[in-house]
Structures are given as C-alpha cells and as structure tokens.
Amino acid sequence: MALSEESRPYGVSRNCARVPSVGGTRDVGPVVSGPRDTDGMTTAEHLDTIDRLRAKEFPSEPVRTGGNSSGPGFHLVQLASTQDFWDDDGSGRIEAADQIGAEYGALAQAATDRWGAPQIFSLRTPRDRGFDGEEIPQPWGEMGNSTDHVHLWRAGAHWLVAYVAQWDPEDPYRLMAGVTVTDPP
C-alpha cells in the first residue's frame, strides 16, 4: 500500500523520504518496498525489532546502552547508522543521506503496510517548549533533541515511531525506531 497524497504531509512526498542534508532537509530516493541491507539488518528485521520492543517490559528507571535508550513507558533503538562526518569534506554526506533515506523510506513503507498511514509529528514545538523550561515527557524530549519530526503509528496501546536522528552535524545519521505508551505532547 503506497501512501496517499493526503497521508503525506511533512516528511514524505511521492514515495520519498525526507532526510537531513547539508543546508536543511531533502527528499531522497523512492520508498523501497523490498528488504534493504544496512548494518546487516533488513527491513523485515527492523519490523521484528519493533515487534520485540512492543512485547518488552519498560524499565522503572532510564537506561542507556550505546545508541539505545529505555525508560518508564518507552524504548528507543538504533536500527542503522552511517559513518560520522568528522573528517568529511561534505561529499560523504550526500551518499550517507541517500543510504539512510532509503532505509527510512523502506521502514516507513513496511510499517504503513502493517499499521496503516502514519502521522508525521513535528517535534519542533515540543523542543522549543523544552528550551523555554517546560518538562517534555520522554521519549519525546529525547527524540526532539535529535530530529525535527517522526513518523508515528498507533498499534493497540503503543505509539510506534521511526525517524532519522543526528545530534550534531559531524555525527552519523542514525535510523531509529521506538515504542511508547506516552502520548505525544
């Protein structure tokens, strides 16, 4: 099932994913309907990871391991990553954005096939409210520190999220997924 024009607000256009790029965001490559391989995982394995997160208990205290974090009511995991850009002259960023964009698009399409059309949820306003001193519930505060928007699906009692994270311009692009019972702010 392809995304309809109405279900493609910010973040997805004409079967393309919107990913960070030098100077802003851009649409990249077609949404891939078959499995892709990045960091040794296919799109089907990414969905299996999300399914395992849905079944996993939430910890009572925040826990961070590598690129993953969990806490009361949420799990966030890194599914794929590009190289970092500390020694890059800028040429590697375009290829990296295309690579992670294809993975993001494939995951978004597969999740849409399974859970229906996503909401594209902007994290700019919650991030700004957090900068102004408001307490933003987790995982929304954490996600807002690394991306402007997430794809968001409802599956039973859980919100499922997919997004591309990048904390600083020299850091790698990271394909992230998450499960939470905390409603978006």
Secondary structure, 3 states (H helix, E strand, C coil): CCCCHHHCCCCEECCEEEEEECCEEEEEEECCCCCCCECCECHHHHHHHHHHHHHCCCCCCCEEECCEEEECCEEEEEEEECCCCCCCCCHHHHHHHHHHHHHHHHHHHHHHHHHCCCEEEECHHHHHHHHCCCCCCCCHHHHHCCCCEEEEEEECCEEEEEEEECCCCCCCCEEEEEEECCCCC
